[in-house]
């Protein structure tokens, strides 16, 4: 976490004032004066002081795994007055979704008030895997799978599926496991449509080491410390 953000999260000052405070030479990390506001710290281990008085983080972070049902919006508001996934979480306070799961899709979505945690998941440089159960129309032939893995240009961006494996048949249609690392809007749906195998159902079951598990539509749970740390301490 950036030192200036840590100070602002602790309620010491605004982000801008925190930067000025650091540049003034009054802030130390592990007894060393730090003059760079963007200096990265590990707030779980490093000792931060201002004028030799230790500063401790007092903001309580919340991490929620929710099974978003179909026909719920991931966003925090909707002009069409559709149901909001956030309203399924009976916890007061500011929580925001980590990425999106579209209106007609279901499964795992995370809510938190920790911006750094969310950024680790959404930023492509960290390569966090997202796994889905995908029911498509028809059968994906070897050529179709090769196209999806090689990449298809969607709206000017190259989109790729990292792994695809067959799960089961459902009459004339089939279920597959899809694993992606990108997070573009409706990416799997658009890619499958491009190869003429539209998605009939899509369920996200995993984000990194965080699994949907036994949650049913509308249920949520708190993340474990192990799950939180698997994201927080993810390196490039």
C-alpha distance (Angstrom), angle and dihedral (degrees) to the residues before:
residue distance angle dihedral
X1 . . .
X2 3.81 . .
X3 3.78 113.2 .
X4 3.81 93.3 -127.4
X5 3.82 91.0 52.4
X6 3.80 91.1 48.9
X7 3.81 91.0 54.8
X8 3.80 93.1 47.4
X9 3.82 91.7 46.8
X10 3.80 88.5 52.9
X11 3.80 89.3 55.5
X12 3.80 94.3 -114.4
X13 3.80 94.3 128.1
X14 3.79 143.1 -41.3
X15 3.79 117.1 -67.1
X16 3.81 91.7 -100.3
X17 3.81 93.8 46.9
X18 3.80 89.5 46.7
X19 3.80 89.6 55.6
X20 3.82 90.2 51.6
X21 3.80 90.0 48.5
X22 3.80 91.4 53.7
X23 3.80 93.6 46.9
X24 3.81 89.7 52.4
X25 3.82 89.8 65.7
X26 3.80 96.7 -117.7
X27 3.82 95.6 116.0
X28 3.80 123.9 82.7
X29 3.80 131.6 -174.6
X30 3.81 113.7 -158.2
X31 3.83 88.3 -13.8
X32 3.82 93.0 -54.1
X33 3.81 119.9 116.9
X34 3.80 110.1 -119.8
X35 3.80 119.3 -160.2
X36 3.81 98.2 175.0
X37 3.86 114.2 89.4
X38 3.82 91.6 -159.2
X39 3.80 92.7 55.6
X40 3.81 107.8 132.9
X41 3.79 120.1 -126.3
X42 3.78 136.2 -179.2
X43 3.80 100.0 -129.3
X44 3.82 90.7 -164.1
X45 3.82 92.1 61.9
X46 3.81 112.1 14.4
X47 3.81 121.4 88.5
X48 3.80 112.5 -134.0
X49 3.80 121.1 -167.4
X50 3.80 136.7 179.2
X51 3.79 113.7 -156.6
X52 3.83 85.3 -10.3
X53 3.82 92.5 -58.7
X54 3.81 112.7 123.7
X55 3.80 117.5 -118.7
X56 3.79 117.9 -149.3
X57 3.76 126.9 -167.0
X58 3.79 110.6 -107.2
X59 3.76 99.7 175.1
X60 3.78 113.4 107.3
X61 3.77 111.7 -138.9
X62 3.79 120.1 -151.1
X63 3.80 125.9 -157.2
X64 3.80 119.6 -170.4
X65 3.82 132.4 -179.1
X66 3.81 111.0 -156.3
X67 3.79 131.2 -174.9
X68 3.80 99.4 -135.9
X69 3.80 110.6 -151.7
X70 3.79 123.4 -140.5
X71 3.82 114.3 -84.1
X72 3.79 95.1 31.9
X73 3.80 123.3 117.6
X74 3.81 120.2 -127.8
X75 3.82 92.7 -153.3
X76 3.80 120.8 90.0
X77 3.80 93.1 -119.2
X78 3.77 137.4 21.6
X79 3.80 129.2 -161.8
X80 3.81 90.1 -150.7
X81 3.82 91.2 58.6
X82 3.80 93.2 -122.4
X83 3.80 121.1 159.7
X84 3.81 115.2 -76.7
X85 3.80 122.5 -137.5
X86 3.83 89.4 -145.1
X87 3.81 90.1 64.8
X88 3.81 89.7 64.1
X89 3.82 89.8 66.4
X90 3.80 110.2 81.9
X91 3.80 95.3 -155.2
X92 3.79 125.3 111.5
X93 3.77 121.9 -132.3
X94 3.76 138.8 56.2
X95 3.80 112.9 -44.6
X96 3.79 125.7 162.6
X97 3.81 131.7 -168.1
X98 3.79 120.2 -103.7
X99 3.78 100.5 -129.7
X100 3.77 122.3 -39.1
X101 3.76 142.8 -72.0
X102 3.78 110.9 -163.1
X103 3.80 125.7 -115.8
X104 3.81 96.1 -100.9
X105 3.81 95.4 42.4
X106 3.78 128.1 81.3
X107 3.75 141.9 -164.2
X108 3.79 138.5 62.1
X109 3.79 120.7 17.5
X110 3.79 125.5 158.9
X111 3.80 127.3 -138.5
X112 3.80 124.0 -166.2
X113 3.80 145.4 146.0
X114 3.82 92.0 -135.9
X115 3.80 109.2 102.1
X116 3.80 94.9 -172.9
X117 3.81 91.1 53.9
X118 3.81 91.0 49.6
X119 3.80 92.3 48.3
X120 3.81 91.5 53.5
X121 3.81 89.5 58.0
X122 3.79 97.9 42.5
X123 3.81 101.4 40.3
X124 3.83 109.4 92.2
X125 3.81 94.0 -143.4
X126 3.82 90.9 73.5
X127 3.81 92.2 55.0
X128 3.80 96.6 -144.5
X129 3.81 109.0 -176.3
X130 3.80 121.9 -127.7
X131 3.79 117.0 -163.7
X132 3.81 126.0 -158.3
X133 3.77 140.4 -176.1
X134 3.79 104.2 -135.2
X135 3.79 127.7 -171.2
X136 3.81 111.2 -161.8
X137 3.76 133.1 -174.3
X138 3.78 110.1 -99.9
X139 3.78 126.4 -14.6
X140 3.79 127.0 -45.4
X141 3.79 106.9 -129.3
X142 3.80 122.8 -153.6
X143 3.79 89.3 -98.0
X144 3.81 91.4 54.1
X145 3.80 92.5 50.0
X146 3.80 90.7 47.7
X147 3.81 90.4 53.7
X148 3.79 92.8 49.7
X149 3.81 92.2 49.3
X150 3.80 94.6 43.9
X151 3.79 90.6 49.9
X152 3.78 139.9 -105.2
X153 3.78 123.5 -134.2
X154 3.80 109.1 -121.4
X155 3.80 118.1 -176.8
X156 3.80 91.3 -22.2
X157 3.83 96.9 -46.5
X158 3.80 127.6 101.7
X159 3.81 109.0 -123.7
X160 3.81 122.9 -167.2
X161 3.77 137.3 -174.3
X162 3.82 110.5 -141.4
X163 3.81 97.7 -157.1
X164 3.80 136.4 5.5
X165 3.79 125.7 -174.6
X166 3.80 132.3 172.7
X167 3.81 117.2 -110.5
X168 3.79 109.0 173.9
X169 3.79 145.2 -39.3
X170 3.79 122.7 -104.7
X171 3.80 106.7 -166.2
X172 3.83 104.8 -72.3
X173 3.78 92.9 -12.1
X174 3.79 131.5 69.7
X175 3.80 141.8 -142.7
X176 3.81 121.8 -136.0
X177 3.79 139.7 177.4
X178 3.81 111.4 -121.2
X179 3.82 123.1 -168.8
X180 3.80 119.8 -168.3
X181 3.80 135.3 170.1
X182 3.79 98.3 -164.4
X183 3.78 121.2 82.1
X184 3.78 105.7 -153.2
X185 3.80 118.3 151.6
X186 3.83 113.2 -86.3
X187 3.80 88.5 -15.5
X188 3.81 99.1 156.1
X189 3.79 92.5 45.5
X190 3.80 92.6 50.5
X191 3.81 93.7 45.9
X192 3.80 93.6 49.8
X193 3.78 91.0 46.9
X194 3.81 89.1 52.6
X195 3.83 90.4 59.3
X196 3.82 91.5 44.0
X197 3.81 96.7 -108.4
X198 3.81 102.9 110.4
X199 3.79 119.2 -159.0
X200 3.79 113.9 -105.5
X201 3.79 96.7 -179.0
X202 3.80 134.6 5.3
X203 3.81 128.4 -169.5
X204 3.81 123.3 178.0
X205 3.79 108.6 -144.2
X206 3.81 104.8 170.4
X207 3.81 143.4 27.1
X208 3.81 110.9 -171.9
X209 3.82 105.5 -51.9
X210 3.81 92.7 -20.1
X211 3.80 112.3 103.7
X212 3.79 131.9 -165.1
X213 3.79 87.8 -131.8
X214 3.80 116.7 167.8
X215 3.80 97.0 -18.7
X216 3.79 115.2 130.1
X217 3.83 125.9 -153.6
X218 3.80 110.0 -60.6
X219 3.81 95.7 14.2
X220 3.80 123.9 116.8
X221 3.79 139.5 -175.8
X222 3.80 139.1 -171.7
X223 3.79 116.7 -100.7
X224 3.78 117.4 -111.2
X225 3.80 120.8 -116.0
X226 3.80 88.7 -109.8
X227 3.81 91.6 54.5
X228 3.80 92.3 47.1
X229 3.79 92.8 49.4
X230 3.81 92.2 47.5
X231 3.81 86.2 67.2
X232 3.81 101.4 31.7
X233 3.79 94.3 54.6
X234 3.79 96.2 39.0
X235 3.81 110.7 131.9
X236 3.78 130.3 -159.7
